[in-house]
């Protein structure tokens, strides 16, 4: 990254990195992505993810790191070959006192483009910096695996739209579970669902239980075994038996089976952070299924 003296030098520095726009490079920016990093350890992960995302969706990324004093700024540009030119994404890294970060973002946002806020850290409705950044944004992206599902549940009224990376990690599991009930026999058994057993992270287990409760409009108990990644989801359908999706070791495949349903392979991909965040920046409206699952995550059967 190239250090610049102050915020006023950001635009000229980015233009210079593009060769003054004389080398066939194009800033075909489609969105603003603001990445808040509570700790320095998050910065490299955020920058790597943003670089990977920018290859398919050019963007202006502003990475924020709480520090001390006046803003310290660095810029970079990543370019990819297009038909007759290069398409470039831009990154701006700002380190400043925490309360100064929202005002530093405002002049760098490209107008008339959506703003996505990727928040890496604790989430709290009383956090004025979070509130100010959300007010600038069209969508807030959090991770309840790290922030805690209780904290995430409390901020649902704050952003216009909310994304949760933990919910994204459950997507292949929800697809595999739903796929077991595509035929009449298993579907009838689903009407007897009384509980779900999940071996995996707490937030993901709670969201899967909430998803079942909100989709089926019925009480569903949760039996949770803590593991670092999702390993097994088993639906207890009472006298009809259990339907199970289980990962094969550390692989991105697993097996689904149940009464009257022969064991068959399912894809249980491990999405990296770039894929998870990249998937959320294509969403513009409210994810009602997620918000209903989150609301039902702590319902007692």
C-alpha positions in Angstrom: 0.0 0.0 0.0 1.1 3.6 -0.6 1.0 6.0 2.3 -0.6 9.4 1.7 -0.3 12.5 3.8 -3.9 13.2 4.5 -7.5 12.4 3.4 -7.4 15.1 0.7 -4.6 13.2 -1.1 -6.6 9.9 -1.4 -8.3 10.6 -4.7 -5.1 11.9 -6.5 -3.1 8.9 -5.1 -5.6 6.4 -6.4 -5.7 8.1 -9.8 -1.9 7.9 -9.9 -2.0 4.1 -9.1 -4.4 3.7 -12.1 -1.7 5.4 -14.2 -3.7 8.6 -14.3 -6.4 6.6 -16.3 -4.1 6.8 -19.3 -3.1 3.1 -19.4 -6.4 1.7 -20.2 -7.4 1.1 -16.6 -11.1 1.7 -15.7 -12.7 2.5 -12.3 -15.9 0.6 -13.0 -16.9 0.8 -9.3 -20.2 -0.9 -8.4 -20.3 -0.4 -4.6 -18.7 1.0 -1.4 -17.5 -1.6 1.1 -16.6 -0.2 4.6 -14.7 -2.7 6.7 -14.4 -2.0 10.4 -11.6 -3.9 12.1 -11.7 -3.9 15.9 -8.2 -5.2 16.1 -5.1 -5.1 13.9 -5.3 -8.9 13.4 -8.4 -8.4 11.4 -6.9 -6.0 8.9 -4.9 -8.5 6.8 -7.9 -10.9 6.6 -10.2 -8.0 5.5 -7.7 -6.8 2.9 -7.2 -10.2 1.5 -11.0 -10.9 1.3 -11.6 -7.5 -0.3 -8.9 -8.1 -3.0 -10.5 -11.4 -3.9 -14.0 -10.0 -4.0 -12.9 -7.1 -6.2 -11.8 -9.5 -9.0 -15.5 -10.2 -9.7 -17.1 -7.0 -8.5 -15.0 -3.8 -8.7 -15.5 -1.7 -5.5 -14.2 1.1 -3.4 -13.1 -0.4 -0.1 -12.4 1.6 3.0 -10.8 -0.4 5.9 -11.0 1.2 9.3 -8.7 0.5 12.3 -9.1 2.3 15.6 -5.8 3.9 16.6 -4.6 7.2 18.1 -4.5 10.7 16.9 -5.2 12.1 13.4 -5.9 9.7 10.5 -3.0 7.8 9.0 -4.0 6.8 5.5 -2.7 4.3 2.9 -4.1 3.4 -0.5 -3.8 0.6 -3.0 -5.4 -0.5 -6.3 -5.8 -4.0 -7.7 -6.5 -4.5 -11.4 -7.7 -7.3 -13.6 -7.6 -7.7 -17.4 -10.9 -7.0 -19.1 -11.7 -7.0 -22.9 -9.6 -4.0 -24.0 -8.6 -2.6 -20.7 -8.0 -3.2 -17.0 -10.7 -3.0 -14.4 -9.5 -1.8 -11.0 -10.8 -1.9 -7.4 -9.5 0.4 -4.8 -8.6 0.1 -1.1 -8.1 2.8 1.4 -6.8 1.9 4.9 -7.5 4.5 7.6 -6.1 4.3 11.2 -7.4 7.0 13.6 -8.9 7.6 17.0 -12.0 5.5 17.1 -14.5 8.4 17.3 -12.9 10.0 14.2 -13.4 7.1 11.9 -17.0 7.8 10.7 -16.2 11.4 9.7 -13.1 10.1 7.8 -15.3 7.7 5.8 -17.9 10.3 4.5 -15.7 12.2 1.9 -14.4 8.9 0.5 -17.7 7.3 -0.3 -18.6 7.2 -4.0 -22.0 8.9 -4.3 -25.0 7.1 -5.8 -23.5 3.7 -5.1 -24.7 1.3 -2.3 -22.7 1.2 0.9 -22.1 -2.1 2.7 -20.6 -2.0 6.3 -18.7 -5.2 7.2 -18.3 -5.0 11.0 -15.6 -7.1 12.6 -15.9 -6.9 16.3 -18.4 -6.7 19.2 -21.8 -5.3 18.2 -23.7 -3.0 20.6 -26.6 -0.7 19.9 -25.0 1.8 22.4 -21.8 2.0 20.3 -21.9 5.4 18.7 -19.3 4.6 16.1 -21.3 1.6 15.0 -24.5 3.6 14.9 -22.9 6.4 12.8 -21.4 4.0 10.3 -24.7 2.1 10.0 -26.5 5.4 9.3 -24.2 5.8 6.2 -24.9 2.2 5.1 -27.5 0.3 3.1 -26.5 -3.1 4.7 -24.7 -4.2 7.8 -22.7 -7.4 7.7 -21.8 -9.1 11.0 -20.7 -12.5 12.2 -22.7 -14.0 15.1 -20.1 -16.8 15.4 -17.8 -14.1 16.8 -20.0 -11.3 18.0 -22.5 -13.7 19.7 -26.1 -14.3 18.6 -27.5 -12.6 21.6 -25.8 -9.3 20.7 -26.7 -9.6 17.0 -30.4 -10.3 17.9 -30.5 -6.9 19.8 -29.3 -4.8 16.8 -31.9 -6.0 14.2 -33.7 -2.6 14.5 -30.6 -0.6 13.8 -29.6 -1.3 10.1 -31.8 -1.0 7.1 -30.8 -4.6 6.2 -28.7 -7.1 8.1 -26.5 -10.0 7.0 -24.9 -12.6 9.2 -21.9 -14.6 8.0 -22.8 -17.4 10.5 -26.2 -17.7 8.7 -24.3 -17.9 5.4 -22.2 -20.8 6.7 -25.4 -22.8 7.4 -26.7 -22.4 3.8 -25.4 -25.7 2.4 -26.8 -27.5 5.5 -30.2 -25.9 5.2 -30.2 -26.9 1.5 -29.3 -30.5 2.4 -31.9 -30.7 5.2 -34.7 -29.3 2.9 -33.7 -31.7 0.2 -34.5 -34.7 2.4 -38.1 -33.7 2.5 -38.8 -33.3 -1.2 -41.0 -36.5 -1.4 -44.3 -37.3 0.3 -43.1 -39.9 2.8 -40.4 -37.8 4.5 -42.5 -34.7 4.2 -45.2 -36.4 6.3 -42.6 -37.3 8.9 -41.5 -33.6 9.1 -45.0 -32.9 10.5 -43.9 -34.9 13.6 -40.6 -32.9 14.2 -40.0 -32.4 17.9 -36.3 -31.5 18.1 -33.1 -31.0 16.3 -29.6 -32.0 17.4 -26.7 -29.9 16.1 -23.0 -30.5 16.5 -21.3 -27.2 15.6 -20.9 -23.6 16.7 -23.5 -22.2 19.1 -24.7 -19.4 16.8 -25.2 -21.7 13.8 -27.0 -24.3 15.9 -29.4 -21.6 17.2 -30.0 -20.2 13.7 -30.8 -23.7 12.3 -33.3 -24.3 15.2 -34.8 -20.9 14.6 -35.0 -21.5 10.9 -37.0 -24.8 11.5 -39.3 -23.1 14.0 -40.0 -20.1 11.8 -40.5 -22.1 8.6 -42.7 -24.8 10.2 -44.5 -22.6 12.7 -44.0 -25.1 15.5 -42.1 -25.7 18.6 -38.7 -27.4 18.0 -36.3 -28.2 20.8 -32.5 -27.8 20.3 -29.8 -30.2 21.6 -26.4 -28.6 21.0 -22.9 -30.1 21.0 -20.2 -27.5 20.6 -17.8 -27.9 17.7 -15.6 -25.5 15.8 -17.4 -26.1 12.5 -20.8 -27.6 11.6 -20.5 -31.4 11.7 -23.9 -32.9 12.1 -27.6 -31.9 12.0 -30.2 -34.5 13.0 -34.0 -33.9 13.0 -35.9 -36.0 15.5 -39.3 -36.7 14.1 -40.7 -38.7 17.0 -42.0 -42.1 16.1 -41.2 -41.4 12.4 -37.4 -41.6 13.2 -34.5 -39.2 12.6 -33.2 -37.5 9.5 -29.5 -36.7 9.6 -27.0 -34.7 7.6 -23.4 -35.4 8.6 -20.1 -34.2 7.3 -17.5 -36.7 6.3 -14.5 -35.8 8.4 -13.1 -32.4 7.3 -14.3 -32.7 3.7 -16.7 -30.5 1.9 -19.1 -33.4 1.4 -21.3 -35.4 3.7 -24.2 -37.9 3.8 -27.9 -37.4 4.2 -30.2 -40.2 5.3 -33.4 -41.0 7.1 -36.3 -43.4 7.3 -37.3 -44.4 3.8 -34.5 -42.3 2.4 -31.4 -44.1 1.3 -28.1 -42.6 2.3 -26.8 -40.2 -0.4 -24.0 -37.7 -0.7 -24.5 -34.0 -0.2 -22.2 -31.0 -0.8 -21.4 -29.2 2.5 -18.9 -26.6 1.2 -16.5 -24.7 3.5 -16.9 -21.1 2.3 -13.9 -18.8 3.0 -14.5 -15.3 4.3 -14.2 -13.7 0.9 -16.9 -16.0 -0.5 -19.2 -15.3 2.5 -18.8 -11.5 2.4 -18.9 -11.5 -1.5 -22.2 -13.3 -1.4 -23.7 -10.7 0.9 -22.8 -7.7 -1.3 -25.2 -8.9 -4.0 -28.1 -8.6 -1.5 -30.0 -5.3 -1.5 -33.3 -6.0 0.4 -34.1 -7.4 3.8 -33.5 -11.2 4.2 -36.8 -12.0 5.8 -36.0 -15.7 6.2 -32.8 -14.9 8.2 -34.5 -12.3 10.4 -37.4 -14.7 11.2 -34.9 -17.4 12.0 -32.9 -15.0 14.2 -36.1 -13.9 16.0 -37.0 -17.6 16.7 -33.5 -18.7 17.6 -34.2 -18.4 21.4 -37.8 -19.5 21.5 -38.2 -22.1 24.2 -40.2 -25.2 23.1 
